[in-house]
Amino acid sequence: MSKSANPKSQKPALSPSGEYSDYIARALATIGGHLSIGRGGATLYFERGWLSGCHPERIKAEAIAAGLPVIDSREVPFEAVYALAVRGPMIAVGQPSGNPPYHALSYAPLTVVAEAYRTAGAEVFNLPAAPAREEEEG
């Protein structure tokens, strides 16, 4: 019998290969540097650019082990990802973020966008969840 080729059943490698270590180090040194994994693949954002076409599971394992923020939205419903990508702010990578309120075509801190993806059901690594906001009494 052959093993299943279903990529959703594969787990990140237990021992990162170091294949992306130089790029991950650059992302760690960049404000807003992070790894984003979605239906289109994996993209590592650093400095004022990005590296795409990475092997999603290998770079995910390396990034998590290095402490780099990772947002994996592959399991989030398409409609939710679409709404966040089109209507939500962009992550400020290697540049200052704008001021709230954040909207489409504005730049927000990584933590703001990551929390929106986490709320939609994405896996978010190496960024603590935002504290729950208490309902205001009125």
Backbone as a ProteinNet text record, in pm:
[ID]
protein_1_A
[PRIMARY]
MSKSANPKSQKPALSPSGEYSDYIARALATIGGHLSIGRGGATLYFERGWLSGCHPERIKAEAIAAGLPVIDSREVPFEAVYALAVRGPMIAVGQPSGNPPYHALSYAPLTVVAEAYRTAGAEVFNLPAAPAREEEEG
[TERTIARY]
83.5	0	87.3	41	116.1	58.5	140.9	96.7	5.5	-81.1	-171.5	-91.5	-130.9	-63.8	-140.3	-234.2	-315.4	-229.3	-201.1	-114.2	-173.5	-305.4	-366.1	-334	-300.4	-269.8	-122.7	-41.4	100.8	126	219.2	257.5	390.3	417.7	548.2	660.2	771.8	886	927.8	966.2	1009.3	1146.5	1228.6	1363.6	1380.8	1367.2	1381.2	1516.4	1515.5	1635.4	1731.3	1684.7	1768.8	1772	1691	1685.7	1654.4	1572.4	1527.4	1582.8	1681.4	1726.1	1774.5	1844.8	1892.9	1776.6	1677.6	1560.2	1478.8	1464.6	1389.4	1459.8	1592.2	1667.6	1640.8	1632.9	1602.4	1460.9	1367.3	1229	1221.8	1296.7	1298.2	1354.3	1442.6	1503.9	1419.2	1306.6	1221.4	1093.6	1059.4	931.1	820.7	732.5	623.6	661.5	786.8	829.4	750.2	706.1	624.2	615.8	559	531.1	380.5	332.1	189.8	172.9	84.1	56.6	-92.1	-123	-262.5	-280.3	-393.7	-423.8	-325.9	-266.6	-172.6	-29.7	-3.2	131.8	181.4	311.9	375.5	455.7	442.9	519.3	581.3	710.8	785.7	807.1	761.7	772.9	885.8	976.3	1089.1	1137.3	1205.1	1255.5	1145.7	1168.4	1062.8	1025	1038.6	1010.1	956.8	963.9	910.6	978.6	961.9	1008.2	886.5	848.5	733.7	778.1	688.9	721.8	793.3	787.6	852.7	771.7	837.9	767.1	692.4	558.6	482.3	514.3	523.3	545.1	687.3	784.9	924	949	904.4	929.8	846.3	727	644.3	716.6	771.1	842.9	963.7	1040.4	1158.4	1120.2	1016.8	975.2	925.2	843.4	791.9	907.5	999.7	1113.9	1201	1209.9	1291.7	1219.7	1089.3	1013.5	950.9	950.1	890.9	738.7	666.5	520.6	477.8	380.2	328	176.2	116.4	-28.7	-60	-129.9	-166.5	-318.5	-364.3	-508.1	-566.8	-495.7	-543.4	-675.8	-704.3	-829	-942.5	-918.8	-1021.1	-1112.4	-1244.1	-1333.8	-1290.4	-1299.6	-1254.6	-1316.9	-1446.2	-1515.6	-1454.3	-1414.4	-1354.8	-1216.7	-1136.2	-1003.9	-1018.1	-1112	-1137.5	-1172.6	-1263	-1304	-1184.8	-1102.5	-986.1	-884.9	-861.4	-761	-805.6	-934.2	-983.2	-1027.5	-1094.1	-1149.8	-1064.7	-973.8	-892.4	-764.4	-691.1	-565.4	-454.4	-349.8	-229.1	-135	-47.1	50.6	166.4	201.4	314.9	443.3	513.3	638.2	752.2	842.4	958.1	924.5	809.2	766.8	670.7	650.7	558.3	413.5	335.4	192.5	121.8	3	-79.3	-149.6	-238.6	-315.7	-453.8	-509.7	-646.4	-743.6	-857.7	-907.5	-842.9	-817.4	-754.8	-862.9	-829.7	-925	-846.6	-917	-849.9	-752.3	-639.5	-532.2	-459	-484.9	-406.3	-308.8	-204.6	-105.8	-126.9	-140.7	-163.7	-48.8	-30.5	70.4	35.3	136.5	118.5	20	28.6	-58.1	-206.2	-240	-379.9	-433.6	-358	-403.2	-401.8	-299.5	-292.3	-411.5	-451.8	-567.1	-695.4	-709.8	-827.3	-829.4	-714.1	-707.6	-732.7	-678.1	-700.7	-850.2	-917.5	-1061.6	-1138.6	-1089.5	-1155.1	-1125.2	-1030.7	-1000.7	-862.5	-777.2	-641.5	-555.6	-455.3	-354	-255.2	-228.8	-132.2	-31	96	203.7	295.1	353.2	454.2	402.8	272.8	211	103.4	110.7	8.1	-128.5	-231.9	-368.3	-395.3	-473	-511.4	-602.5	-589.3	-677.9	-822.6	-912.1	-1055	-1099.5	-1177.4	-1226.9	-1355.8	-1364.9	-1485.3	-1594	-1714.9	-1828.6	-1851.1	-1876.2	-1902.5	-2045	-2059.9	-2194.5	-2257.6	-2384.3	-2442.4	-2578
-118.8	0	124.2	225.2	350.3	447.3	539.6	641.9	740.8	803	904.8	1025.8	1081	1200.3	1326.8	1317.5	1431.8	1530.7	1649.6	1745.1	1795	1792.7	1840.1	1748	1621.6	1527.8	1531.7	1604.3	1611.9	1713.6	1682.1	1770.6	1837.5	1955.1	2016.9	1922.2	1929.4	1844.5	1867.6	1758.9	1772.4	1837.5	1816.6	1870.7	1963.1	2095	2186.8	2169.7	2182.3	2157.6	2275.5	2394.3	2513.2	2571.9	2515.8	2558.2	2707.1	2760.5	2899.3	2986.8	2938.1	3007.1	3150.5	3175.8	3311.9	3408.3	3363.2	3447.3	3469.3	3365.1	3376.8	3473.9	3470	3564.7	3707.9	3729.8	3863.9	3905.4	3811.7	3842.1	3873.3	3799.9	3825.6	3964.2	4013	4144.6	4258.8	4225.9	4325.5	4346.3	4470	4498.7	4450.2	4366.7	4312.6	4190.2	4146.2	4026.9	3905.6	3823.9	3707.6	3611	3494.1	3395.2	3382.8	3391.6	3374.8	3251.6	3161.6	3041.3	3038.8	3027.6	3023.3	2925.1	2930.7	2837.8	2850	2966.7	2989.2	2952.7	2906.7	2868.7	2950.4	2949.6	3017.1	3136.9	3247.3	3368	3421.4	3444.5	3499.5	3647.7	3732.8	3878.1	3929.6	4006.4	4064	4188.8	4275.2	4401.5	4469.7	4502.3	4563.1	4469.9	4339	4241.9	4112.4	4007.8	3879.3	3768.2	3645.8	3524.4	3434.2	3399.7	3311	3185.4	3087.3	2960.5	2865.5	2893.1	2808.6	2681.9	2575.9	2453.4	2485	2484.4	2532.8	2464.1	2333.4	2265.2	2280.6	2280.6	2296.6	2436.3	2538.5	2674.8	2703.1	2645.9	2664.6	2609.5	2488.5	2428.1	2511.5	2557.8	2639.2	2771.9	2834.9	2965.4	2954.1	2854.3	2835.2	2809.2	2721.5	2689.5	2812.4	2903	3023.8	3134.5	3118	3219.9	3325.4	3302.9	3398.2	3386.3	3497.8	3490	3421.1	3330.5	3253.6	3263.3	3292.9	3293.5	3190	3083.6	2976.7	2978.6	3029	3046.1	2940.2	2831.4	2731	2667.6	2661.6	2597.6	2697.6	2824.2	2927.4	2928	2938.8	2944.7	3053.7	3021.5	3113.1	3251.3	3257.9	3386.6	3474.1	3412.1	3488.3	3541.2	3457.7	3502	3614.5	3599.2	3702.4	3835.4	3832	3954.7	4019.7	3940.2	3996.3	4054.5	3984.3	4029.4	4152.2	4160.3	4270	4390.2	4364.3	4474.1	4513.7	4425.1	4451.4	4524.5	4568.3	4640	4543.7	4601.3	4526.5	4531.3	4433.8	4432.9	4524.9	4611.9	4702	4621.9	4591.5	4515.1	4607.3	4629.4	4713.9	4861.3	4899.7	5040.1	5066.8	5193.2	5224.4	5192.9	5155.6	5135.2	5269.9	5272.1	5392.5	5397.9	5493.1	5507.6	5445.7	5394.1	5341.7	5454.8	5427.7	5293.3	5240.2	5108.3	5044.3	5000.3	5006.7	4973	4922.7	4887.4	4843.2	4950.4	4908.6	4993.8	5073.1	5043	5103.9	4998.2	5045.7	4954.9	4947.5	4825.4	4801.5	4717.9	4721.1	4633.8	4486.9	4404.2	4259.9	4202.4	4245.7	4190.2	4213.6	4325.4	4357.2	4263.4	4246.1	4161.1	4014.1	3973.7	3834.3	3800.3	3893.4	3867.7	3854.3	3931.2	3918.4	3780.5	3733.8	3599.5	3491.8	3509.7	3413	3403.7	3518.1	3520.6	3446.7	3452.7	3384.3	3234.7	3189.5	3047.3	3006.3	3101.5	3068.4	3022.2	2941.6	2907	3023.2	3074.2	3183	3137.1	3140.8	3095.9	3212.6	3205.8	3301.9	3444.7	3458.9	3587.2	3556.4	3618.4	3589.7	3641	3570.7	3615.3	3745.2	3831.7	3957.6	3925.3	3998.7	3974.4	4001.1	3921	3940	4074.9	4144	4274.8	4255.1	4326.3	4317.6	4403.9	4352.4	4428.7	4551.4	4663.1	4784.3	4779.4	4822	4828.9	4960	4953	5078	5089.8
0	0	0	-68.5	-71	31.1	70.8	166	96.6	174.4	121.2	74.9	-39	-91	-56.2	36.6	76.3	154.2	98.1	167.9	298.8	314.7	439.5	555.6	526.7	633.7	672.4	598.1	627.9	738	824.1	933.5	898.5	957.6	932.9	975.7	906.3	938	1082.6	1150.7	1289.4	1299.2	1200.1	1199.9	1080.3	1100.3	988	918.8	787.9	707.8	703.5	733.8	724.3	584.8	495.8	356.1	341.1	431.7	422.2	534	608.1	729.5	705.2	596.2	569.6	546.7	471.2	444.8	572.3	652.3	777.8	871.3	876	960	915.1	785.1	734.5	773.1	769.6	809.8	958.7	1039.7	1184	1215.7	1130.5	1152.1	1094.8	1034.3	969.7	1049.9	1077.8	1141.6	1049.1	1101.4	1021.2	940.1	946.9	873.5	920.7	826.3	860.9	743.8	770.3	667.4	655.1	532.5	504.1	416.3	457.7	379.3	349.1	222.2	179.4	66.5	3.9	-104.7	-221	-238.3	-348	-315.3	-194.5	-154.5	-37	-19.9	93.3	44.5	117.9	86.2	214.7	209.2	321.7	294.5	386.6	371.5	459.7	401	474.9	403	479.4	427.9	346.4	220.7	138.6	23.8	47	-58	-2.6	-84.1	-44.1	-121.9	-70.8	-136	-147.3	-269.2	-286.5	-358.8	-364.7	-428	-334.1	-205.6	-105.5	-83.4	-40.2	-1.9	128.5	126.7	242.3	374.7	376.9	504.8	555.5	466.1	510.4	565.2	492.9	541.3	666.4	674.7	794.6	916.9	905.9	1018.6	1058.5	959.5	988.7	1053	1000.4	1052.7	1196.1	1223.3	1359.1	1455.3	1415.9	1502.5	1530	1432.9	1449.2	1526.2	1549.3	1621.7	1532	1401.3	1307.8	1310.2	1307.9	1298.8	1168.8	1182	1069.2	1070.5	954.8	938.1	830.4	868.3	774.2	758.7	644.8	622.3	528.6	504	409.3	448.5	576.9	622.1	645.8	623.1	642.5	519.6	538.8	422.7	324.1	195.8	91.4	105.3	135.6	145.8	255	365.1	475.1	436	370.3	325.9	223.8	133.5	33	100	196.5	265.6	336.7	402	471.8	373.8	264.1	167.5	89.1	57.6	-26	56.3	167.7	246.8	366.2	404.8	522.3	488	589.8	565.6	522.9	468.9	435.7	555.5	565.8	674	637.4	729.6	710.5	732.7	625.2	631.8	594.6	689.3	663.6	648.2	696.7	689.8	804.3	838.4	947.4	907.9	1005.8	980.3	985.7	928.2	935.6	1070.3	1082.5	1206.1	1189.3	1299	1291.2	1259.2	1206.2	1175.4	1048	1047.2	932.2	834.2	707.1	601.3	481.2	374.6	252.8	206	159.2	108.2	216.5	343.5	450.1	503.3	571.3	629.8	779.9	830.1	972.8	1028.9	1160.9	1222	1198.9	1193.1	1174.8	1276.6	1401.1	1505.7	1476.3	1417.3	1386.2	1278.8	1171.8	1061.4	1103.3	1176.7	1223.3	1311.9	1395.9	1483.1	1401.5	1295.4	1208.5	1142.7	1097.6	1038.4	1144.3	1264.1	1372.2	1402.5	1408.4	1435.7	1326.5	1202.6	1090.8	1089.1	1172.7	1181.9	1135	1102.1	1057.5	1174.6	1142.4	1242	1245.4	1363.7	1380.2	1484.2	1445.5	1532.6	1566.3	1685.1	1731.7	1745.8	1760.4	1795.1	1898.5	2015.2	2115.8	2070.3	2111.8	2081.7	2155.3	2092.2	2156.5	2274.4	2382.6	2496.4	2456.9	2513.1	2484	2536.1	2453.6	2495.4	2574.6	2685.3	2767.5	2704.2	2708.7	2656.5	2744.2	2679.2	2756.1	2809.3	2931.9	2991.4	2951.1	2917.7	2872.8	2920.6
[MASK]
++++++++++++++++++++++++++++++++++++++++++++++++++++++++++++++++++++++++++++++++++++++++++++++++++++++++++++++++++++++++++++++++++++++++++

